[in-house]
Amino acid sequence: MAITIEQKINQLREELRQHNYNYYVLDAPTISDYEFDIKLKELQQLEAQHPEFFDANSPTQRVGGEITKNFETVAHKNRMYSLDNSYSKDDLFDWEKRLQRILGVDQIEYVCELKYDGASINLTYENGKLKRAVTRGDGFKGDDITTNIKTIKSIPLQLRNAIVTDFEIRGEIIIPLDGFEKMNKERVEAGEDPYSNPRNTASGSLKLQDSAEVANRPLDCLLYQVVADKLPFKTHYEALQVAKRMGFKIPNTMQIATSIHAVFDFINHWDTERHHLPYETDGVVVKVNSLAFQDELGYTAKAPRWAIAYKFKAEQKSTVLKSISYQVGRTGAITPVANLEPIELAGTIVKRASLHNADQIAKLDIRVNDTVFVEKGGEIIPKVVGVDLSKRPKDSVPTKYITHCPDCGTALVRKEGDAKHYCPNEYGCPTQITGRIQHFISRKAMDIEGLGAETVELLFKEGLIHNYADLYELKEEQIIPLERMAEKSAKNMIEGIEKSKEIPFERVLFALGIRYVGETVAKKLAKHFKNIDALMHAGYEELIAVDEIGDRIAQSIIDFSKNPVNVQLIGRLKNYGVTLALSAEALQGQTDILKGKTFVVSGVFSKMSRTELKKSIEDNGGKISSSISKKTDYIIAGENMGPSKKIKAESLQIPIISEDEYLAFLK
């Protein structure tokens, strides 16, 4: 019986998907490139003749051709966290002790993976098909680059043998070293400058407007984490093995370690063997293997507690320190910067490096014209780590740290116990003024479209703004005459400022730039006080009673609230309609039933996920702790609660309740 055109198209698609998988994932092709191209051309012709059978995930869609002028910003369903870094084996021992204490177990199984140096990506699959590909961005939001990602052959557009059909999977977009060398060879032959390093080139490739150009680049994708509300696996390792069978490229260097000593064996092996790999790698990521343990350990404000990155020793080079300059931050903090004779370090040209503070300069006795040793801290930020005294000039003189602000000339201050010097001229120092406004408009804060750091500088220079409240009084006719401005730019800026009034209270609180009040602290304060007036009238005792609020943060909030300049600014923001209280939607379902009660959540639950359970506790005024102490009021225990946790709870006579008992307690 003859097959239909539709069946022929589907058959060719399936064959080509299998050959793609064999070649790009398994590295074991079963047909020649010529045979593959013949089949692809046949499919392209059939699809062109029968557009009614179009499929966005067909292998023919990988060649690119779509133009994207503006990449849409998309919120991540599940936040993409950073990793805590470690640089010594002592750090790993300390990490394991923390895990053992929180979990209440003595032995933990780990998974060791190489930390590939590329651009992070989050892929979303629905019904077994690639729906969206989003860059990491700031961890909360990223850019939708699906069109470009579809051109990468090792990323499946449609899954094979899909055990899980709806999930997210995360990884790194990289360029193999041989592909990078080939690209640079072609560029040099064409009379163009070579690219500096594979990582930056991979990252830049993802934001090219022409997807056909992306398709011509040797990009690859290595995956490392499956994310879903509920996964049918018990371990991280099992989840990745299943992902591999479904068509994803999971590095075969991944290994289970039954102890922290086995982790060290893995690190020692790859510290030397990494130089023979086809990709760049800068360390090892160690993860707790049990997904139940991962769930129980949860996250800090910035990173998962269940994973840590061990960084290989950073590359170090020597160069001449030409001069020292001083930068003023938005909080008035002074940072000394070394201006260097340019050197190539870890794939980039380095001209400047951090000197941290006055103590560091004195400790290393760093002087102008010294030959200094420079390395990249965490392979990202260059820093001066030492001085080659054998090359010190005879006329060398010790560095005298500045005594006055380089921007406004105010005498610097340094509080006891603080490593940095500060300019106290908070409302008169130009850099601090523009720095606060730039922080206010930033992506994680008010996220004002059409307004960037350079425009803030320009508006301040022209006398149109002196603080962030002034933004809400700007008019289009004031902006249009400015340099590099036009009617459309002015309109976009005013619209962006107006739209920022809808930003939720916790982000506005972060945007205000209160010292030590970061994103996480702002969320906790917003949730506890519910509006700006309650926060600004709070006393010291009330502030430190809030979870994670210590002496330093409490005093900073009190200082901010007492300052008449800030009181006036907040009053103006209120009048302009900026959101300075939790919305009715955010307040819905919140009670004070559990106020003053501290809970430890342990084990696996059936009616609610651990995230839902923790949210329920916080929504009802309770506090969550990761470890059991005398301050713990209740332990909510699910299946697989650590035995030592149970013993500790019983010894402290802390009530252990079930999920059902907790829900009944709420009612």
Residue pairs with C-beta under 8 A, 6 or more apart in sequence:
3 11
5 46
5 50
5 53
6 50
6 53
8 46
9 43
9 46
9 47
9 50
9 53
12 39
12 42
12 43
12 46
13 43
13 55
13 58
13 59
15 39
16 36
16 39
16 40
16 43
16 59
17 59
17 156
17 157
17 158
17 160
17 247
18 160
19 29
19 30
19 31
19 36
19 39
20 59
20 153
20 156
21 156
21 160
21 247
22 28
22 29
22 30
23 29
23 36
23 153
24 153
24 154
24 220
24 249
25 154
25 244
25 247
25 248
25 249
40 59
40 60
43 58
43 59
43 60
44 60
46 53
47 53
47 54
47 58
47 60
55 61
56 157
57 129
57 130
57 157
57 158
58 157
59 157
61 150
61 157
62 150
62 151
62 152
62 153
62 157
62 215
63 151
63 212
63 215
64 147
64 148
64 150
64 151
64 210
64 211
64 212
64 213
64 214
64 215
65 210
65 211
65 212
66 147
66 211
67 209
67 210
67 211
68 145
68 147
68 148
68 209
68 211
69 209
71 143
71 144
71 145
71 207
72 143
72 144
73 137
73 141
73 142
73 143
73 144
74 132
74 134
74 141
74 142
74 143
74 144
75 140
75 141
76 122
76 134
76 137
76 139
76 140
76 141
76 142
77 124
77 168
78 168
78 227
79 139
79 140
80 120
80 122
80 136
80 137
80 139
80 142
80 170
81 139
81 299
81 302
81 303
81 304
82 139
82 302
82 303
83 285
83 303
83 304
83 307
83 308
83 309
84 95
84 300
84 302
84 303
84 307
84 308
84 309
85 283
85 308
85 309
85 310
85 311
85 378
86 92
86 95
86 308
86 309
86 310
86 311
87 310
87 311
87 313
89 264
89 267
91 308
91 310
92 260
92 263
92 264
92 286
92 308
92 310
93 260
95 308
96 108
96 260
98 305
99 108
99 288
99 293
99 297
99 305
99 306
100 106
100 108
101 627
102 296
102 297
102 305
102 626
102 627
103 293
103 296
103 297
103 642
103 645
104 602
104 628
104 641
104 642
104 643
104 644
104 645
104 646
104 647
104 648
105 642
105 643
105 644
106 644
107 258
107 259
108 288
108 289
108 290
108 293
109 235
109 256
109 257
109 258
109 288
109 289
109 290
110 256
110 257
110 258
110 260
110 262
110 263
110 286
110 287
110 288
110 289
111 235
111 236
111 237
111 254
111 255
111 256
111 257
111 286
111 287
111 288
111 289
112 254
112 255
112 256
112 257
112 263
112 266
112 267
112 284
112 285
112 286
113 224
113 251
113 253
113 254
113 284
113 285
113 287
114 251
114 253
114 254
114 270
114 274
114 277
114 281
114 283
114 284
114 285
115 281
115 282
115 283
115 284
115 285
115 309
115 311
116 172
116 174
116 222
116 251
116 279
116 280
116 281
117 172
117 174
117 198
117 199
117 279
117 280
117 281
117 282
117 379
118 172
118 173
118 174
118 175
118 198
118 199
118 202
118 203
118 222
118 279
118 280
119 135
119 136
119 172
119 173
119 174
119 199
119 202
119 203
119 206
120 135
120 136
120 170
120 171
120 172
120 173
121 133
121 134
121 135
121 136
121 145
121 149
121 170
121 171
121 172
121 173
121 206
121 221
122 133
122 134
122 135
122 136
122 142
122 168
122 169
122 170
123 130
123 132
123 133
123 149
123 155
123 168
123 169
123 170
123 171
123 223
124 130
124 131
124 132
124 133
124 134
124 167
124 168
125 131
125 159
125 165
125 166
125 167
125 168
125 169
126 165
126 166
127 165
127 166
128 158
128 159
128 162
128 165
129 157
129 158
129 159
130 146
130 149
130 150
130 155
130 156
130 157
130 158
131 146
132 144
132 146
133 144
133 145
133 146
133 148
133 149
133 150
133 155
134 142
134 143
134 144
134 145
135 142
135 143
135 145
135 206
136 142
137 143
138 443
138 444
140 444
141 443
143 207
145 206
145 207
147 211
148 205
148 206
148 207
148 208
148 211
148 214
149 155
149 173
149 206
149 221
150 157
150 211
151 211
151 212
151 214
151 215
151 219
152 173
152 219
152 220
152 221
154 220
154 221
154 249
155 221
155 248
155 249
156 246
156 247
156 248
159 165
159 246
159 247
160 245
160 246
160 247
161 245
161 246
162 246
163 232
163 242
163 245
163 246
164 226
164 228
164 231
164 232
164 242
164 246
166 228
167 226
167 227
167 228
167 231
168 226
168 227
168 228
169 223
169 225
169 226
169 227
169 243
169 248
170 223
170 224
170 225
170 227
171 221
171 222
171 223
171 224
171 225
171 248
172 221
172 222
172 224
173 202
173 203
173 205
173 206
173 219
173 220
173 221
174 198
174 199
174 202
174 219
174 220
174 221
174 222
174 279
174 280
175 183
175 198
175 201
175 202
175 205
175 217
175 218
175 219
175 220
176 198
176 218
176 220
176 278
176 279
177 198
177 278
177 279
177 280
178 278
179 217
179 218
179 220
180 195
180 198
180 201
180 218
182 218
183 195
183 201
183 217
183 218
184 194
184 195
187 193
187 194
187 195
188 194
195 201
196 347
196 348
196 349
197 280
197 346
197 347
197 348
198 279
198 280
198 347
199 280
199 347
200 347
200 348
201 217
202 219
205 214
205 217
205 219
206 214
206 219
208 214
220 249
220 279
221 249
222 249
222 250
222 251
222 279
223 240
223 243
223 248
223 249
223 250
224 240
224 250
224 251
224 285
225 236
225 240
226 233
226 239
226 240
226 242
226 243
229 609
230 609
231 239
231 291
233 239
233 242
233 291
234 290
234 291
234 292
235 289
235 290
235 291
236 287
236 288
236 289
236 290
236 291
236 294
237 254
237 256
237 289
239 291
240 250
240 254
241 250
243 250
244 250
253 270
255 266
256 289
257 263
257 265
257 266
257 286
263 284
263 286
266 284
267 284
267 310
270 281
270 284
271 312
274 281
274 312
280 347
282 311
282 312
282 379
283 309
283 310
283 311
283 312
284 309
284 310
284 312
285 307
285 308
285 309
285 310
286 307
286 308
286 309
286 310
287 294
287 306
287 307
288 294
288 297
288 306
288 307
292 603
292 604
292 640
293 306
294 304
294 306
295 604
295 609
295 610
296 601
296 602
296 603
296 610
297 304
297 305
297 306
297 626
298 304
298 305
298 306
298 610
298 614
298 626
299 305
301 518
301 519
301 520
302 520
305 626
311 378
311 379
314 346
314 375
314 376
314 377
314 378
314 379
315 345
315 346
315 375
315 376
316 373
316 374
316 375
316 385
317 343
317 344
317 345
317 373
317 374
317 375
318 371
318 372
318 373
318 374
318 388
319 340
319 341
319 342
319 343
319 350
319 371
319 372
319 374
320 340
320 341
320 369
320 370
320 371
320 372
321 338
321 339
321 340
321 366
321 367
321 368
321 369
321 370
321 371
321 372
321 384
322 339
322 340
322 341
322 368
322 369
323 339
323 368
324 336
324 337
324 338
324 339
324 355
324 361
324 366
324 368
324 399
325 336
325 337
325 339
325 406
326 334
326 335
326 336
326 337
326 402
326 406
327 334
327 335
327 336
327 337
328 334
328 405
328 406
328 407
328 423
328 429
328 431
328 432
328 435
329 335
329 431
329 432
329 435
330 431
330 432
330 435
330 436
330 438
330 439
330 513
331 422
331 432
331 435
331 513
331 515
332 405
332 422
332 423
332 424
332 425
332 426
332 429
332 432
333 420
333 421
333 422
334 402
334 405
334 406
334 412
334 420
334 421
334 422
334 423
335 354
335 355
335 356
335 357
335 420
336 354
336 355
336 356
336 357
336 358
336 361
336 401
337 352
337 353
337 354
337 355
338 352
338 353
338 354
338 355
338 366
338 372
338 374
338 384
339 351
339 352
340 350
340 351
340 352
340 353
340 372
340 374
342 349
342 350
342 351
343 349
343 350
343 374
344 350
345 374
345 375
345 376
345 382
346 376
346 379
350 374
350 376
350 382
352 382
353 374
353 382
353 383
353 384
354 377
354 381
354 382
354 383
354 384
355 361
355 366
355 383
355 384
356 383
356 419
357 419
357 420
357 421
358 401
358 414
358 421
359 419
360 366
361 399
361 401
362 401
364 384
364 385
364 386
364 387
365 387
365 398
366 372
366 384
366 387
366 399
367 387
367 392
367 396
367 397
367 398
367 399
368 396
368 399
369 393
369 396
370 387
370 388
370 391
370 392
370 396
371 387
371 388
371 391
371 392
372 384
372 386
372 387
372 388
373 384
373 385
373 386
373 387
373 388
374 382
374 383
374 384
374 385
375 382
375 383
375 385
376 382
376 383
377 383
401 421
402 412
402 421
403 411
403 412
404 410
404 411
404 412
405 411
405 412
405 423
405 425
405 429
407 423
407 429
407 430
407 431
407 432
408 423
408 425
408 428
408 429
408 430
408 431
410 423
410 424
410 425
410 428
410 429
411 424
412 421
412 422
412 423
412 424
413 421
413 422
413 424
414 420
414 421
414 422
415 422
423 429
423 432
425 432
426 432
427 433
427 565
430 460
433 460
433 466
433 467
434 453
434 456
434 457
434 460
436 467
436 468
436 513
437 456
437 460
437 465
437 467
437 468
437 471
438 453
438 456
439 445
439 511
439 513
440 446
440 468
440 471
440 511
440 512
440 513
441 447
441 448
441 451
441 452
441 456
441 468
441 471
441 500
441 511
442 511
444 507
444 510
444 519
445 503
445 507
445 508
445 510
445 511
446 500
446 503
446 507
446 508
446 511
447 500
447 503
447 507
448 471
448 493
448 496
448 497
448 499
448 500
449 492
449 495
449 496
449 499
450 489
450 492
450 493
450 495
450 496
451 471
451 493
451 496
451 497
455 493
456 465
458 482
458 483
458 484
459 465
459 474
459 479
459 482
460 466
462 482
464 470
464 474
464 478
464 479
465 471
465 474
467 569
468 511
468 569
469 569
469 572
469 573
469 576
471 497
472 497
472 572
472 573
472 576
472 578
474 493
474 494
474 497
475 494
476 487
476 490
476 491
476 494
479 485
479 489
479 490
479 493
479 494
480 486
480 487
480 490
500 578
501 576
501 577
501 578
501 579
502 579
503 511
503 578
503 579
504 579
504 582
504 583
504 586
505 526
505 531
505 532
505 579
505 580
505 581
505 582
505 583
505 586
506 522
506 523
506 525
506 526
506 527
506 582
507 522
508 573
508 578
508 579
508 580
509 517
509 522
509 525
509 526
509 532
509 535
510 517
510 518
510 519
510 522
512 560
512 566
512 570
514 556
514 557
514 560
515 556
515 560
516 552
516 553
516 556
517 525
517 553
517 556
517 557
520 548
521 548
521 549
521 553
524 546
524 547
524 548
524 549
525 535
525 546
525 549
525 557
526 582
527 582
527 618
528 546
528 547
529 535
529 538
530 581
530 582
530 587
531 580
531 581
531 582
532 570
532 574
532 580
532 581
535 557
535 561
536 557
536 560
536 561
536 567
536 570
537 561
538 557
538 561
539 558
540 554
540 555
540 558
543 549
543 553
543 554
543 557
543 558
544 550
544 551
544 554
547 623
547 624
560 566
561 567
570 580
573 580
574 580
589 619
590 619
590 620
590 621
591 619
591 620
591 621
592 620
592 621
593 620
593 621
593 666
594 617
594 620
594 621
594 622
595 621
595 622
596 621
597 621
597 622
597 623
597 633
597 634
598 622
598 623
598 624
598 625
598 631
598 632
598 633
598 634
599 617
599 622
599 623
599 624
599 625
599 632
599 633
599 634
599 635
599 636
600 624
600 625
600 626
600 627
600 628
600 632
600 634
600 635
600 636
600 645
601 610
601 613
601 614
601 617
601 624
601 635
601 636
602 635
602 636
602 637
602 638
602 641
602 642
602 645
603 637
603 638
603 639
603 640
603 641
604 638
604 639
604 640
605 613
605 638
605 639
605 659
606 638
606 659
607 659
607 660
607 663
608 616
608 659
613 636
613 659
613 662
614 624
616 666
617 623
617 624
618 624
620 666
625 631
625 632
628 635
628 645
628 648
628 649
628 652
628 654
629 652
630 652
632 649
632 652
632 654
633 654
633 655
634 654
634 655
634 656
634 657
634 662
635 641
635 645
635 649
635 654
635 655
635 656
635 657
636 657
636 658
636 659
636 662
637 646
637 656
637 657
637 658
638 658
638 659
646 656
649 656
650 656
657 665
